[in-house]
Amino acid sequence: MLGYIKFADALSAAFGKVFGWLIVLMTFGVSYEVFVRYVLGAPTPWALDLSFIMYGTLFMIGGAYTLSRGGHVRGDFLYRLWPVRVQAAVDCLLYIIFFFPGVFALIFAGWKYASRSWQYGEVSVNSPAGVPIYQFKTVIVAAGILLAIQGIAQVFRCILAMRDGVWLAAAEDVEETEQLLMKQMTAPSDHPDMK
């Protein structure tokens, strides 16, 4: 189980980090559009569609990465007070009842939409540029598969937590700004004036 968890976490991280660069591309694309629209008076017909496609791709592919890092929003005002074994049992049950049926529905419905879209070379109807969107529909299937792989790893985490009474820590490669600031506030300073 530990080997699979490491594999799934690494796979989710690899996709999340690679597709995270879409933020940079989106920033340049939107900045270019603002410049040509308001400075040169020559708006592009493709910028809106491209920003939607990149944002949607980032959002969908980033789902498994966020799940692997425990970053999804959860209502844990009661949950955090429960013993670890109870938390793990509830999580495992919820993955089986809600998570996997939703993810498999995403994969199968996405496959249907993507295959139709590829068959007739679907383009966006939102702009005169006719930006192709069939490749974006394929992202639905890819995101579902990544979520399914990561979901199995999360169930394995639950099983280990039920067995051992301790959660297997998620990899930490990104840290919230608030947590960094709290560490700085509580850590002793090396600055000579602060001693």
C-alpha positions in Angstrom: 0.0 0.0 0.0 2.8 2.4 0.8 4.4 1.9 -2.6 1.1 2.6 -4.3 0.6 5.8 -2.2 4.0 7.1 -3.1 3.4 6.3 -6.8 0.0 8.0 -6.8 1.3 11.1 -4.9 4.3 11.4 -7.3 2.1 11.0 -10.4 -0.4 13.7 -9.1 2.5 16.0 -8.2 4.1 15.6 -11.6 0.9 16.5 -13.4 0.0 19.3 -11.0 3.4 20.9 -11.3 3.6 20.7 -15.1 0.1 22.0 -15.6 0.7 24.7 -13.0 2.8 26.5 -15.6 -0.5 27.2 -17.4 -0.9 30.1 -14.9 2.2 31.8 -16.5 0.9 31.2 -20.0 -2.5 32.5 -19.0 -1.0 35.6 -17.5 1.0 36.4 -20.7 -2.1 35.6 -22.9 -4.4 37.8 -20.9 -1.8 40.6 -20.7 -1.2 40.4 -24.4 -5.0 40.6 -25.0 -5.3 43.7 -22.7 -2.4 45.4 -24.5 -3.6 44.8 -28.0 -7.3 45.6 -27.1 -6.8 48.8 -25.2 -3.5 50.2 -26.4 -3.5 49.1 -30.1 -7.3 48.9 -30.5 -7.1 45.5 -32.2 -8.6 42.8 -29.9 -7.9 39.1 -30.6 -10.8 36.7 -31.4 -9.1 33.8 -29.5 -8.0 35.2 -26.2 -11.1 34.5 -24.1 -11.4 31.0 -25.3 -7.8 30.3 -24.7 -7.9 31.6 -21.2 -11.0 29.5 -20.5 -9.3 26.4 -21.8 -6.1 26.9 -19.9 -7.9 27.7 -16.6 -10.3 24.8 -17.0 -7.3 22.5 -17.7 -5.4 23.7 -14.7 -8.4 23.4 -12.5 -9.2 19.9 -13.6 -5.7 18.4 -13.7 -4.9 20.1 -10.4 -7.7 18.2 -8.6 -5.7 15.0 -8.0 -2.6 17.0 -6.9 -4.7 19.0 -4.4 -6.2 15.7 -3.1 -2.8 14.2 -2.6 -1.7 17.1 -0.5 -4.9 17.3 1.6 -5.8 20.7 0.1 -9.4 20.3 -0.7 -11.9 22.2 1.4 -13.6 20.2 4.1 -16.0 20.9 6.9 -13.9 19.5 9.8 -15.2 21.5 12.8 -16.4 18.1 14.2 -14.2 15.8 12.2 -11.0 17.0 13.8 -12.2 16.2 17.3 -12.8 12.5 16.4 -10.1 9.8 17.0 -8.0 9.0 14.0 -9.5 5.6 13.4 -13.0 7.1 13.3 -11.8 9.8 10.9 -10.3 7.2 8.7 -13.4 5.0 8.7 -15.7 7.9 7.8 -13.3 9.1 5.1 -13.1 5.6 3.6 -16.9 5.2 3.6 -17.3 8.6 2.0 -14.8 7.8 -0.7 -16.6 4.6 -1.6 -20.1 6.0 -1.4 -19.6 9.5 -3.0 -16.1 10.0 -4.4 -15.6 7.0 -6.6 -19.1 7.0 -8.2 -18.7 10.7 -9.0 -15.2 10.2 -10.5 -16.3 7.2 -12.6 -19.2 9.2 -13.8 -16.8 12.0 -14.8 -14.6 9.5 -16.7 -17.4 7.8 -18.6 -19.4 11.0 -19.4 -16.1 12.7 -20.3 -15.2 9.8 -22.6 -18.5 10.2 -24.4 -18.1 14.0 -24.8 -14.5 13.7 -25.8 -15.0 11.0 -28.4 -17.9 12.9 -30.0 -15.8 16.1 -30.0 -12.9 14.4 -31.6 -15.1 12.9 -34.3 -16.3 16.2 -35.6 -13.4 18.4 -34.7 -15.4 20.5 -32.3 -14.5 24.2 -32.1 -15.7 26.9 -29.7 -18.9 28.7 -30.6 -18.0 31.6 -28.3 -15.6 33.4 -30.6 -15.2 33.9 -34.3 -11.7 32.4 -34.2 -13.2 28.8 -34.0 -10.6 27.7 -31.4 -10.6 23.9 -31.3 -11.8 22.5 -28.0 -11.8 18.7 -28.6 -8.5 18.4 -26.8 -9.9 20.2 -23.8 -12.8 17.7 -23.6 -10.1 15.0 -23.4 -8.8 16.7 -20.2 -12.1 15.6 -18.5 -11.2 12.0 -18.9 -7.5 12.5 -17.9 -8.6 14.4 -14.8 -11.0 11.7 -13.8 -8.4 9.0 -14.3 -5.9 10.9 -12.2 -8.5 11.5 -9.5 -9.3 7.7 -9.5 -5.7 6.8 -9.1 -5.2 9.3 -6.3 -8.6 8.3 -4.7 -7.3 4.7 -4.3 -4.2 6.0 -2.6 -6.4 8.0 -0.2 -8.4 4.9 0.6 -5.1 3.1 1.3 -4.2 6.0 3.6 -7.5 5.5 5.4 -6.9 1.7 5.8 -3.4 2.4 7.3 -4.9 5.0 9.6 -7.6 2.6 10.8 -4.9 0.0 11.4 -2.2 2.1 13.0 -4.2 5.0 14.6 -2.1 7.6 12.9 -2.4 9.4 9.5 0.3 8.9 6.9 1.5 12.4 6.3 0.9 13.9 2.9 4.0 15.3 1.0 4.5 18.9 1.7 6.0 20.7 -1.3 3.9 23.9 -1.0 3.1 25.8 2.1 0.4 28.3 2.9 1.6 31.9 3.4 -0.1 32.0 6.8 1.8 28.9 8.0 5.1 30.4 6.8 4.4 33.6 8.7 3.4 31.7 11.8 6.7 29.8 11.7 8.6 33.0 11.3 6.8 34.6 14.3 7.5 31.6 16.6 11.0 30.7 15.4 13.9 32.3 17.3 15.6 35.0 15.2 19.3 34.8 14.2 19.4 38.6 13.7 21.9 40.2 16.2 19.5 42.9 17.1 16.8 40.4 18.2 18.9 38.7 20.8 
